[in-house]
Each structure stands twice: as C-alpha cells, then as structure tokens.
C-alpha cells in the first residue's frame, strides 16, 4: 500500500502534467480536450487539498 507521501508526490506530478496539457489544449483552441482534462484537474485539486497540500503555488491555471 502506498504511503501518504507517495500519494501526495504522485498527485503533485500528475497535477503538473494535467496543467501542461490544459495550457496546450487552450493554446490550440481544443476546447473539447480542455474540458475533459479539466475534470481530472478538479479531481486532483480536491485530492491534494484533502491531503493538506497548499496548491496555491502549484496551480498555474488560476480559474
């Protein structure tokens, strides 16, 4: 079973990748892809917040 630290680390890495993909999709006017990725972005924000991670510095989307 993964430790909380492993879950936090993996979630932060995925959150960063998701933001990169969202920025790219928006840049390419691919709104359908953006919306699909956005769902996972929200899930990760909730997960990280629940785990006590302050995502203010990590969040580059700024909705």
mmCIF file as Biopython writes it, N, C-alpha, C and O atoms, coordinates in Angstrom:
data_model
#
loop_
_atom_site.group_PDB
_atom_site.id
_atom_site.type_symbol
_atom_site.label_atom_id
_atom_site.label_alt_id
_atom_site.label_comp_id
_atom_site.label_asym_id
_atom_site.label_entity_id
_atom_site.label_seq_id
_atom_site.pdbx_PDB_ins_code
_atom_site.Cartn_x
_atom_site.Cartn_y
_atom_site.Cartn_z
_atom_site.occupancy
_atom_site.B_iso_or_equiv
_atom_site.auth_seq_id
_atom_site.auth_asym_id
_atom_site.pdbx_PDB_model_num
ATOM 1   N N  . UNK A ? 1  ? 0.841   -1.172 0.000   1.0 0.0 1  A 1 
ATOM 2   C CA . UNK A ? 1  ? 0.000   0.000  0.000   1.0 0.0 1  A 1 
ATOM 3   C C  . UNK A ? 1  ? 0.892   1.244  0.000   1.0 0.0 1  A 1 
ATOM 4   O O  . UNK A ? 1  ? 1.838   1.338  0.782   1.0 0.0 1  A 1 
ATOM 5   N N  . UNK A ? 2  ? 0.579   2.207  -0.895  1.0 0.0 2  A 1 
ATOM 6   C CA . UNK A ? 2  ? 1.413   3.415  -0.946  1.0 0.0 2  A 1 
ATOM 7   C C  . UNK A ? 2  ? 1.212   4.282  0.298   1.0 0.0 2  A 1 
ATOM 8   O O  . UNK A ? 2  ? 0.124   4.345  0.870   1.0 0.0 2  A 1 
ATOM 9   N N  . UNK A ? 3  ? 2.270   4.928  0.684   1.0 0.0 3  A 1 
ATOM 10  C CA . UNK A ? 3  ? 2.187   5.835  1.832   1.0 0.0 3  A 1 
ATOM 11  C C  . UNK A ? 3  ? 1.524   7.146  1.395   1.0 0.0 3  A 1 
ATOM 12  O O  . UNK A ? 3  ? 1.380   7.415  0.202   1.0 0.0 3  A 1 
ATOM 13  N N  . UNK A ? 4  ? 1.126   7.950  2.373   1.0 0.0 4  A 1 
ATOM 14  C CA . UNK A ? 4  ? 0.526   9.246  2.054   1.0 0.0 4  A 1 
ATOM 15  C C  . UNK A ? 4  ? 1.521   10.113 1.289   1.0 0.0 4  A 1 
ATOM 16  O O  . UNK A ? 4  ? 1.136   10.851 0.383   1.0 0.0 4  A 1 
ATOM 17  N N  . UNK A ? 5  ? 2.784   10.025 1.649   1.0 0.0 5  A 1 
ATOM 18  C CA . UNK A ? 5  ? 3.809   10.810 0.948   1.0 0.0 5  A 1 
ATOM 19  C C  . UNK A ? 5  ? 3.895   10.411 -0.522  1.0 0.0 5  A 1 
ATOM 20  O O  . UNK A ? 5  ? 4.055   11.266 -1.393  1.0 0.0 5  A 1 
ATOM 21  N N  . UNK A ? 6  ? 3.787   9.099  -0.798  1.0 0.0 6  A 1 
ATOM 22  C CA . UNK A ? 6  ? 3.803   8.629  -2.188  1.0 0.0 6  A 1 
ATOM 23  C C  . UNK A ? 6  ? 2.592   9.149  -2.955  1.0 0.0 6  A 1 
ATOM 24  O O  . UNK A ? 6  ? 2.711   9.575  -4.103  1.0 0.0 6  A 1 
ATOM 25  N N  . UNK A ? 7  ? 1.437   9.111  -2.318  1.0 0.0 7  A 1 
ATOM 26  C CA . UNK A ? 7  ? 0.207   9.590  -2.956  1.0 0.0 7  A 1 
ATOM 27  C C  . UNK A ? 7  ? 0.311   11.085 -3.239  1.0 0.0 7  A 1 
ATOM 28  O O  . UNK A ? 7  ? -0.073  11.539 -4.317  1.0 0.0 7  A 1 
ATOM 29  N N  . UNK A ? 8  ? 0.822   11.849 -2.288  1.0 0.0 8  A 1 
ATOM 30  C CA . UNK A ? 8  ? 0.991   13.292 -2.475  1.0 0.0 8  A 1 
ATOM 31  C C  . UNK A ? 8  ? 1.952   13.555 -3.627  1.0 0.0 8  A 1 
ATOM 32  O O  . UNK A ? 8  ? 1.653   14.350 -4.518  1.0 0.0 8  A 1 
ATOM 33  N N  . UNK A ? 9  ? 3.090   12.900 -3.611  1.0 0.0 9  A 1 
ATOM 34  C CA . UNK A ? 9  ? 4.094   13.088 -4.669  1.0 0.0 9  A 1 
ATOM 35  C C  . UNK A ? 9  ? 3.510   12.771 -6.045  1.0 0.0 9  A 1 
ATOM 36  O O  . UNK A ? 9  ? 3.658   13.557 -6.980  1.0 0.0 9  A 1 
ATOM 37  N N  . UNK A ? 10 ? 2.850   11.623 -6.167  1.0 0.0 10 A 1 
ATOM 38  C CA . UNK A ? 10 ? 2.275   11.217 -7.453  1.0 0.0 10 A 1 
ATOM 39  C C  . UNK A ? 10 ? 1.172   12.172 -7.900  1.0 0.0 10 A 1 
ATOM 40  O O  . UNK A ? 10 ? 1.064   12.482 -9.087  1.0 0.0 10 A 1 
ATOM 41  N N  . UNK A ? 11 ? 0.365   12.634 -6.969  1.0 0.0 11 A 1 
ATOM 42  C CA . UNK A ? 11 ? -0.714  13.567 -7.300  1.0 0.0 11 A 1 
ATOM 43  C C  . UNK A ? 11 ? -0.167  14.918 -7.744  1.0 0.0 11 A 1 
ATOM 44  O O  . UNK A ? 11 ? -0.700  15.530 -8.670  1.0 0.0 11 A 1 
ATOM 45  N N  . UNK A ? 12 ? 0.881   15.382 -7.096  1.0 0.0 12 A 1 
ATOM 46  C CA . UNK A ? 12 ? 1.503   16.644 -7.494  1.0 0.0 12 A 1 
ATOM 47  C C  . UNK A ? 12 ? 2.092   16.516 -8.899  1.0 0.0 12 A 1 
ATOM 48  O O  . UNK A ? 12 ? 1.934   17.421 -9.717  1.0 0.0 12 A 1 
ATOM 49  N N  . UNK A ? 13 ? 2.759   15.416 -9.182  1.0 0.0 13 A 1 
ATOM 50  C CA . UNK A ? 13 ? 3.314   15.201 -10.520 1.0 0.0 13 A 1 
ATOM 51  C C  . UNK A ? 13 ? 2.218   15.168 -11.574 1.0 0.0 13 A 1 
ATOM 52  O O  . UNK A ? 13 ? 2.357   15.776 -12.636 1.0 0.0 13 A 1 
ATOM 53  N N  . UNK A ? 14 ? 1.130   14.462 -11.289 1.0 0.0 14 A 1 
ATOM 54  C CA . UNK A ? 14 ? 0.030   14.392 -12.240 1.0 0.0 14 A 1 
ATOM 55  C C  . UNK A ? 14 ? -0.634  15.763 -12.402 1.0 0.0 14 A 1 
ATOM 56  O O  . UNK A ? 14 ? -1.006  16.143 -13.512 1.0 0.0 14 A 1 
ATOM 57  N N  . UNK A ? 15 ? -0.783  16.497 -11.311 1.0 0.0 15 A 1 
ATOM 58  C CA . UNK A ? 15 ? -1.373  17.836 -11.360 1.0 0.0 15 A 1 
ATOM 59  C C  . UNK A ? 15 ? -0.557  18.747 -12.280 1.0 0.0 15 A 1 
ATOM 60  O O  . UNK A ? 15 ? -1.119  19.523 -13.052 1.0 0.0 15 A 1 
ATOM 61  N N  . UNK A ? 16 ? 0.742   18.648 -12.193 1.0 0.0 16 A 1 
ATOM 62  C CA . UNK A ? 16 ? 1.612   19.445 -13.052 1.0 0.0 16 A 1 
ATOM 63  C C  . UNK A ? 16 ? 1.438   19.058 -14.523 1.0 0.0 16 A 1 
ATOM 64  O O  . UNK A ? 16 ? 1.318   19.927 -15.387 1.0 0.0 16 A 1 
ATOM 65  N N  . UNK A ? 17 ? 1.426   17.764 -14.800 1.0 0.0 17 A 1 
ATOM 66  C CA . UNK A ? 17 ? 1.236   17.300 -16.191 1.0 0.0 17 A 1 
ATOM 67  C C  . UNK A ? 17 ? -0.119  17.727 -16.737 1.0 0.0 17 A 1 
ATOM 68  O O  . UNK A ? 17 ? -0.218  18.175 -17.880 1.0 0.0 17 A 1 
ATOM 69  N N  . UNK A ? 18 ? -1.157  17.591 -15.927 1.0 0.0 18 A 1 
ATOM 70  C CA . UNK A ? 18 ? -2.506  17.970 -16.347 1.0 0.0 18 A 1 
ATOM 71  C C  . UNK A ? 18 ? -2.546  19.455 -16.719 1.0 0.0 18 A 1 
ATOM 72  O O  . UNK A ? 18 ? -3.156  19.829 -17.721 1.0 0.0 18 A 1 
ATOM 73  N N  . UNK A ? 19 ? -1.906  20.287 -15.926 1.0 0.0 19 A 1 
ATOM 74  C CA . UNK A ? 19 ? -1.876  21.719 -16.226 1.0 0.0 19 A 1 
ATOM 75  C C  . UNK A ? 19 ? -1.151  21.995 -17.534 1.0 0.0 19 A 1 
ATOM 76  O O  . UNK A ? 19 ? -1.584  22.845 -18.313 1.0 0.0 19 A 1 
ATOM 77  N N  . UNK A ? 20 ? -0.058  21.293 -17.785 1.0 0.0 20 A 1 
ATOM 78  C CA . UNK A ? 20 ? 0.655   21.448 -19.063 1.0 0.0 20 A 1 
ATOM 79  C C  . UNK A ? 20 ? -0.272  21.124 -20.226 1.0 0.0 20 A 1 
ATOM 80  O O  . UNK A ? 20 ? -0.315  21.856 -21.215 1.0 0.0 20 A 1 
ATOM 81  N N  . UNK A ? 21 ? -1.012  20.028 -20.107 1.0 0.0 21 A 1 
ATOM 82  C CA . UNK A ? 21 ? -1.931  19.607 -21.175 1.0 0.0 21 A 1 
ATOM 83  C C  . UNK A ? 21 ? -3.073  20.605 -21.341 1.0 0.0 21 A 1 
ATOM 84  O O  . UNK A ? 21 ? -3.491  20.887 -22.463 1.0 0.0 21 A 1 
ATOM 85  N N  . UNK A ? 22 ? -3.581  21.142 -20.227 1.0 0.0 22 A 1 
ATOM 86  C CA . UNK A ? 22 ? -4.657  22.130 -20.310 1.0 0.0 22 A 1 
ATOM 87  C C  . UNK A ? 22 ? -4.178  23.386 -21.027 1.0 0.0 22 A 1 
ATOM 88  O O  . UNK A ? 22 ? -4.887  23.930 -21.872 1.0 0.0 22 A 1 
ATOM 89  N N  . UNK A ? 23 ? -2.985  23.843 -20.694 1.0 0.0 23 A 1 
ATOM 90  C CA . UNK A ? 23 ? -2.425  25.037 -21.331 1.0 0.0 23 A 1 
ATOM 91  C C  . UNK A ? 23 ? -2.244  24.801 -22.822 1.0 0.0 23 A 1 
ATOM 92  O O  . UNK A ? 23 ? -2.553  25.676 -23.631 1.0 0.0 23 A 1 
ATOM 93  N N  . UNK A ? 24 ? -1.749  23.635 -23.188 1.0 0.0 24 A 1 
ATOM 94  C CA . UNK A ? 24 ? -1.555  23.300 -24.594 1.0 0.0 24 A 1 
ATOM 95  C C  . UNK A ? 24 ? -2.888  23.212 -25.330 1.0 0.0 24 A 1 
ATOM 96  O O  . UNK A ? 24 ? -3.021  23.742 -26.434 1.0 0.0 24 A 1 
ATOM 97  N N  . UNK A ? 25 ? -3.871  22.552 -24.733 1.0 0.0 25 A 1 
ATOM 98  C CA . UNK A ? 25 ? -5.186  22.427 -25.369 1.0 0.0 25 A 1 
ATOM 99  C C  . UNK A ? 25 ? -5.823  23.795 -25.578 1.0 0.0 25 A 1 
ATOM 100 O O  . UNK A ? 25 ? -6.417  24.051 -26.625 1.0 0.0 25 A 1 
ATOM 101 N N  . UNK A ? 26 ? -5.703  24.669 -24.590 1.0 0.0 26 A 1 
ATOM 102 C CA . UNK A ? 26 ? -6.275  26.012 -24.709 1.0 0.0 26 A 1 
ATOM 103 C C  . UNK A ? 26 ? -5.554  26.803 -25.796 1.0 0.0 26 A 1 
ATOM 104 O O  . UNK A ? 26 ? -6.184  27.520 -26.573 1.0 0.0 26 A 1 
ATOM 105 N N  . UNK A ? 27 ? -4.247  26.672 -25.845 1.0 0.0 27 A 1 
ATOM 106 C CA . UNK A ? 27 ? -3.444  27.364 -26.857 1.0 0.0 27 A 1 
ATOM 107 C C  . UNK A ? 27 ? -3.844  26.935 -28.265 1.0 0.0 27 A 1 
ATOM 108 O O  . UNK A ? 27 ? -3.843  27.745 -29.192 1.0 0.0 27 A 1 
ATOM 109 N N  . UNK A ? 28 ? -4.188  25.644 -28.421 1.0 0.0 28 A 1 
ATOM 110 C CA . UNK A ? 28 ? -4.572  25.095 -29.727 1.0 0.0 28 A 1 
ATOM 111 C C  . UNK A ? 28 ? -6.080  25.168 -29.971 1.0 0.0 28 A 1 
ATOM 112 O O  . UNK A ? 28 ? -6.582  24.568 -30.921 1.0 0.0 28 A 1 
ATOM 113 N N  . UNK A ? 29 ? -6.799  25.896 -29.126 1.0 0.0 29 A 1 
ATOM 114 C CA . UNK A ? 29 ? -8.253  26.041 -29.237 1.0 0.0 29 A 1 
ATOM 115 C C  . UNK A ? 29 ? -8.980  24.705 -29.291 1.0 0.0 29 A 1 
ATOM 116 O O  . UNK A ? 29 ? -9.985  24.565 -29.987 1.0 0.0 29 A 1 
ATOM 117 N N  . UNK A ? 30 ? -8.471  23.729 -28.558 1.0 0.0 30 A 1 
ATOM 118 C CA . UNK A ? 30 ? -9.096  22.413 -28.478 1.0 0.0 30 A 1 
ATOM 119 C C  . UNK A ? 30 ? -9.927  22.355 -27.204 1.0 0.0 30 A 1 
ATOM 120 O O  . UNK A ? 30 ? -9.516  21.768 -26.203 1.0 0.0 30 A 1 
ATOM 121 N N  . UNK A ? 31 ? -11.099 22.971 -27.257 1.0 0.0 31 A 1 
ATOM 122 C CA . UNK A ? 31 ? -11.922 23.125 -26.064 1.0 0.0 31 A 1 
ATOM 123 C C  . UNK A ? 31 ? -12.490 21.800 -25.576 1.0 0.0 31 A 1 
ATOM 124 O O  . UNK A ? 31 ? -12.683 21.616 -24.374 1.0 0.0 31 A 1 
ATOM 125 N N  . UNK A ? 32 ? -12.758 20.881 -26.485 1.0 0.0 32 A 1 
ATOM 126 C CA . UNK A ? 32 ? -13.279 19.571 -26.066 1.0 0.0 32 A 1 
ATOM 127 C C  . UNK A ? 32 ? -12.249 18.835 -25.213 1.0 0.0 32 A 1 
ATOM 128 O O  . UNK A ? 32 ? -12.585 18.289 -24.163 1.0 0.0 32 A 1 
ATOM 129 N N  . UNK A ? 33 ? -11.012 18.821 -25.660 1.0 0.0 33 A 1 
ATOM 130 C CA . UNK A ? 33 ? -9.942  18.188 -24.887 1.0 0.0 33 A 1 
ATOM 131 C C  . UNK A ? 33 ? -9.732  18.931 -23.574 1.0 0.0 33 A 1 
ATOM 132 O O  . UNK A ? 33 ? -9.555  18.309 -22.526 1.0 0.0 33 A 1 
ATOM 133 N N  . UNK A ? 34 ? -9.750  20.243 -23.629 1.0 0.0 34 A 1 
ATOM 134 C CA . UNK A ? 34 ? -9.571  21.054 -22.424 1.0 0.0 34 A 1 
ATOM 135 C C  . UNK A ? 34 ? -10.614 20.687 -21.370 1.0 0.0 34 A 1 
ATOM 136 O O  . UNK A ? 34 ? -10.276 20.502 -20.201 1.0 0.0 34 A 1 
ATOM 137 N N  . UNK A ? 35 ? -11.860 20.581 -21.771 1.0 0.0 35 A 1 
ATOM 138 C CA . UNK A ? 35 ? -12.931 20.265 -20.829 1.0 0.0 35 A 1 
ATOM 139 C C  . UNK A ? 35 ? -12.757 18.877 -20.218 1.0 0.0 35 A 1 
ATOM 140 O O  . UNK A ? 35 ? -13.029 18.688 -19.033 1.0 0.0 35 A 1 
ATOM 141 N N  . UNK A ? 36 ? -12.312 17.913 -21.006 1.0 0.0 36 A 1 
ATOM 142 C CA . UNK A ? 36 ? -12.083 16.571 -20.488 1.0 0.0 36 A 1 
ATOM 143 C C  . UNK A ? 36 ? -10.939 16.564 -19.476 1.0 0.0 36 A 1 
ATOM 144 O O  . UNK A ? 36 ? -11.038 15.931 -18.425 1.0 0.0 36 A 1 
ATOM 145 N N  . UNK A ? 37 ? -9.867  17.262 -19.792 1.0 0.0 37 A 1 
ATOM 146 C CA . UNK A ? 37 ? -8.726  17.337 -18.881 1.0 0.0 37 A 1 
ATOM 147 C C  . UNK A ? 37 ? -9.101  18.125 -17.626 1.0 0.0 37 A 1 
ATOM 148 O O  . UNK A ? 37 ? -8.635  17.822 -16.528 1.0 0.0 37 A 1 
ATOM 149 N N  . UNK A ? 38 ? -9.939  19.127 -17.801 1.0 0.0 38 A 1 
ATOM 150 C CA . UNK A ? 38 ? -10.354 19.973 -16.679 1.0 0.0 38 A 1 
ATOM 151 C C  . UNK A ? 38 ? -11.034 19.150 -15.584 1.0 0.0 38 A 1 
ATOM 152 O O  . UNK A ? 38 ? -10.879 19.446 -14.399 1.0 0.0 38 A 1 
ATOM 153 N N  . UNK A ? 39 ? -11.774 18.134 -15.971 1.0 0.0 39 A 1 
ATOM 154 C CA . UNK A ? 39 ? -12.421 17.270 -14.981 1.0 0.0 39 A 1 
ATOM 155 C C  . UNK A ? 39 ? -11.381 16.628 -14.057 1.0 0.0 39 A 1 
ATOM 156 O O  . UNK A ? 39 ? -11.556 16.608 -12.839 1.0 0.0 39 A 1 
ATOM 157 N N  . UNK A ? 40 ? -10.301 16.106 -14.639 1.0 0.0 40 A 1 
ATOM 158 C CA . UNK A ? 40 ? -9.245  15.485 -13.837 1.0 0.0 40 A 1 
ATOM 159 C C  . UNK A ? 40 ? -8.514  16.533 -13.001 1.0 0.0 40 A 1 
ATOM 160 O O  . UNK A ? 40 ? -8.117  16.260 -11.868 1.0 0.0 40 A 1 
ATOM 161 N N  . UNK A ? 41 ? -8.337  17.720 -13.554 1.0 0.0 41 A 1 
ATOM 162 C CA . UNK A ? 41 ? -7.715  18.832 -12.839 1.0 0.0 41 A 1 
ATOM 163 C C  . UNK A ? 41 ? -8.477  19.125 -11.539 1.0 0.0 41 A 1 
ATOM 164 O O  . UNK A ? 41 ? -7.867  19.290 -10.483 1.0 0.0 41 A 1 
ATOM 165 N N  . UNK A ? 42 ? -9.798  19.188 -11.622 1.0 0.0 42 A 1 
ATOM 166 C CA . UNK A ? 42 ? -10.627 19.455 -10.442 1.0 0.0 42 A 1 
ATOM 167 C C  . UNK A ? 42 ? -10.492 18.311 -9.434  1.0 0.0 42 A 1 
ATOM 168 O O  . UNK A ? 42 ? -10.358 18.551 -8.234  1.0 0.0 42 A 1 
ATOM 169 N N  . UNK A ? 43 ? -10.525 17.077 -9.920  1.0 0.0 43 A 1 
ATOM 170 C CA . UNK A ? 43 ? -10.366 15.923 -9.027  1.0 0.0 43 A 1 
ATOM 171 C C  . UNK A ? 43 ? -9.043  15.993 -8.274  1.0 0.0 43 A 1 
ATOM 172 O O  . UNK A ? 43 ? -8.994  15.745 -7.069  1.0 0.0 43 A 1 
ATOM 173 N N  . UNK A ? 44 ? -7.980  16.328 -8.979  1.0 0.0 44 A 1 
ATOM 174 C CA . UNK A ? 44 ? -6.666  16.410 -8.342  1.0 0.0 44 A 1 
ATOM 175 C C  . UNK A ? 44 ? -6.588  17.569 -7.343  1.0 0.0 44 A 1 
ATOM 176 O O  . UNK A ? 44 ? -5.951  17.440 -6.297  1.0 0.0 44 A 1 
ATOM 177 N N  . UNK A ? 45 ? -7.227  18.688 -7.655  1.0 0.0 45 A 1 
ATOM 178 C CA . UNK A ? 45 ? -7.252  19.802 -6.708  1.0 0.0 45 A 1 
ATOM 179 C C  . UNK A ? 45 ? -7.929  19.378 -5.409  1.0 0.0 45 A 1 
ATOM 180 O O  . UNK A ? 45 ? -7.452  19.697 -4.320  1.0 0.0 45 A 1 
ATOM 181 N N  . UNK A ? 46 ? -9.031  18.665 -5.528  1.0 0.0 46 A 1 
ATOM 182 C CA . UNK A ? 46 ? -9.746  18.199 -4.344  1.0 0.0 46 A 1 
ATOM 183 C C  . UNK A ? 46 ? -8.884  17.206 -3.565  1.0 0.0 46 A 1 
ATOM 184 O O  . UNK A ? 46 ? -8.779  17.290 -2.342  1.0 0.0 46 A 1 
ATOM 185 N N  . UNK A ? 47 ? -8.271  16.268 -4.284  1.0 0.0 47 A 1 
ATOM 186 C CA . UNK A ? 47 ? -7.418  15.265 -3.638  1.0 0.0 47 A 1 
ATOM 187 C C  . UNK A ? 47 ? -6.273  15.923 -2.890  1.0 0.0 47 A 1 
ATOM 188 O O  . UNK A ? 47 ? -6.027  15.607 -1.725  1.0 0.0 47 A 1 
ATOM 189 N N  . UNK A ? 48 ? -5.572  16.832 -3.546  1.0 0.0 48 A 1 
ATOM 190 C CA . UNK A ? 48 ? -4.430  17.492 -2.915  1.0 0.0 48 A 1 
ATOM 191 C C  . UNK A ? 48 ? -4.862  18.346 -1.728  1.0 0.0 48 A 1 
ATOM 192 O O  . UNK A ? 48 ? -4.181  18.372 -0.703  1.0 0.0 48 A 1 
ATOM 193 N N  . UNK A ? 49 ? -5.980  19.040 -1.859  1.0 0.0 49 A 1 
ATOM 194 C CA . UNK A ? 49 ? -6.482  19.843 -0.750  1.0 0.0 49 A 1 
ATOM 195 C C  . UNK A ? 49 ? -6.844  18.969 0.437   1.0 0.0 49 A 1 
ATOM 196 O O  . UNK A ? 49 ? -6.564  19.319 1.583   1.0 0.0 49 A 1 
ATOM 197 N N  . UNK A ? 50 ? -7.469  17.825 0.160   1.0 0.0 50 A 1 
ATOM 198 C CA . UNK A ? 50 ? -7.847  16.888 1.219   1.0 0.0 50 A 1 
ATOM 199 C C  . UNK A ? 50 ? -6.612  16.345 1.933   1.0 0.0 50 A 1 
ATOM 200 O O  . UNK A ? 50 ? -6.643  16.088 3.137   1.0 0.0 50 A 1 
ATOM 201 N N  . UNK A ? 51 ? -5.532  16.173 1.186   1.0 0.0 51 A 1 
ATOM 202 C CA . UNK A ? 51 ? -4.291  15.675 1.764   1.0 0.0 51 A 1 
ATOM 203 C C  . UNK A ? 51 ? -3.494  16.772 2.465   1.0 0.0 51 A 1 
ATOM 204 O O  . UNK A ? 51 ? -2.411  16.516 2.990   1.0 0.0 51 A 1 
ATOM 205 N N  . UNK A ? 52 ? -4.030  17.993 2.474   1.0 0.0 52 A 1 
ATOM 206 C CA . UNK A ? 52 ? -3.377  19.083 3.187   1.0 0.0 52 A 1 
ATOM 207 C C  . UNK A ? 52 ? -2.333  19.837 2.385   1.0 0.0 52 A 1 
ATOM 208 O O  . UNK A ? 52 ? -1.556  20.606 2.950   1.0 0.0 52 A 1 
ATOM 209 N N  . UNK A ? 53 ? -2.302  19.629 1.072   1.0 0.0 53 A 1 
ATOM 210 C CA . UNK A ? 53 ? -1.322  20.312 0.230   1.0 0.0 53 A 1 
ATOM 211 C C  . UNK A ? 53 ? -1.864  21.689 -0.142  1.0 0.0 53 A 1 
ATOM 212 O O  . UNK A ? 53 ? -2.985  21.804 -0.639  1.0 0.0 53 A 1 
ATOM 213 N N  . UNK A ? 54 ? -1.076  22.726 0.095   1.0 0.0 54 A 1 
ATOM 214 C CA . UNK A ? 54 ? -1.442  24.075 -0.333  1.0 0.0 54 A 1 
ATOM 215 C C  . UNK A ? 54 ? -1.065  24.194 -1.807  1.0 0.0 54 A 1 
ATOM 216 O O  . UNK A ? 54 ? 0.115   24.281 -2.146  1.0 0.0 54 A 1 
ATOM 217 N N  . UNK A ? 55 ? -2.065  24.197 -2.676  1.0 0.0 55 A 1 
ATOM 218 C CA . UNK A ? 55 ? -1.784  24.178 -4.114  1.0 0.0 55 A 1 
ATOM 219 C C  . UNK A ? 55 ? -1.659  25.567 -4.729  1.0 0.0 55 A 1 
ATOM 220 O O  . UNK A ? 55 ? -1.530  25.699 -5.946  1.0 0.0 55 A 1 
ATOM 221 N N  . UNK A ? 56 ? -1.695  26.592 -3.901  1.0 0.0 56 A 1 
ATOM 222 C CA . UNK A ? 56 ? -1.626  27.963 -4.403  1.0 0.0 56 A 1 
ATOM 223 C C  . UNK A ? 56 ? -0.406  28.163 -5.303  1.0 0.0 56 A 1 
ATOM 224 O O  . UNK A ? 56 ? -0.520  28.743 -6.383  1.0 0.0 56 A 1 
ATOM 225 N N  . UNK A ? 57 ? 0.738   27.695 -4.872  1.0 0.0 57 A 1 
ATOM 226 C CA . UNK A ? 57 ? 1.966   27.865 -5.658  1.0 0.0 57 A 1 
ATOM 227 C C  . UNK A ? 57 ? 2.022   26.912 -6.855  1.0 0.0 57 A 1 
ATOM 228 O O  . UNK A ? 57 ? 2.682   27.210 -7.851  1.0 0.0 57 A 1 
ATOM 229 N N  . UNK A ? 58 ? 1.346   25.786 -6.766  1.0 0.0 58 A 1 
ATOM 230 C CA . UNK A ? 58 ? 1.385   24.779 -7.823  1.0 0.0 58 A 1 
ATOM 231 C C  . UNK A ? 58 ? 0.420   25.080 -8.967  1.0 0.0 58 A 1 
ATOM 232 O O  . UNK A ? 58 ? 0.649   24.663 -10.103 1.0 0.0 58 A 1 
ATOM 233 N N  . UNK A ? 59 ? -0.654  25.801 -8.668  1.0 0.0 59 A 1 
ATOM 234 C CA . UNK A ? 59 ? -1.726  25.997 -9.628  1.0 0.0 59 A 1 
ATOM 235 C C  . UNK A ? 59 ? -1.382  27.113 -10.615 1.0 0.0 59 A 1 
ATOM 236 O O  . UNK A ? 59 ? -1.305  28.285 -10.247 1.0 0.0 59 A 1 
ATOM 237 N N  . UNK A ? 60 ? -1.179  26.726 -11.868 1.0 0.0 60 A 1 
ATOM 238 C CA . UNK A ? 60 ? -0.844  27.695 -12.908 1.0 0.0 60 A 1 
ATOM 239 C C  . UNK A ? 60 ? -2.057  28.091 -13.744 1.0 0.0 60 A 1 
ATOM 240 O O  . UNK A ? 60 ? -1.956  28.977 -14.592 1.0 0.0 60 A 1 
ATOM 241 N N  . UNK A ? 61 ? -3.201  27.450 -13.518 1.0 0.0 61 A 1 
ATOM 242 C CA . UNK A ? 61 ? -4.390  27.720 -14.322 1.0 0.0 61 A 1 
ATOM 243 C C  . UNK A ? 61 ? -5.110  28.962 -13.830 1.0 0.0 61 A 1 
ATOM 244 O O  . UNK A ? 61 ? -5.579  29.754 -14.647 1.0 0.0 61 A 1 
ATOM 245 N N  . UNK A ? 62 ? -5.213  29.156 -12.538 1.0 0.0 62 A 1 
ATOM 246 C CA . UNK A ? 62 ? -5.785  30.354 -11.919 1.0 0.0 62 A 1 
ATOM 247 C C  . UNK A ? 62 ? -7.196  30.657 -12.447 1.0 0.0 62 A 1 
ATOM 248 O O  . UNK A ? 62 ? -7.422  31.680 -13.092 1.0 0.0 62 A 1 
ATOM 249 N N  . UNK A ? 63 ? -8.124  29.760 -12.164 1.0 0.0 63 A 1 
ATOM 250 C CA . UNK A ? 63 ? -9.509  29.966 -12.612 1.0 0.0 63 A 1 
ATOM 251 C C  . UNK A ? 63 ? -10.234 30.907 -11.699 1.0 0.0 63 A 1 
ATOM 252 O O  . UNK A ? 63 ? -11.410 31.198 -11.920 1.0 0.0 63 A 1 
#
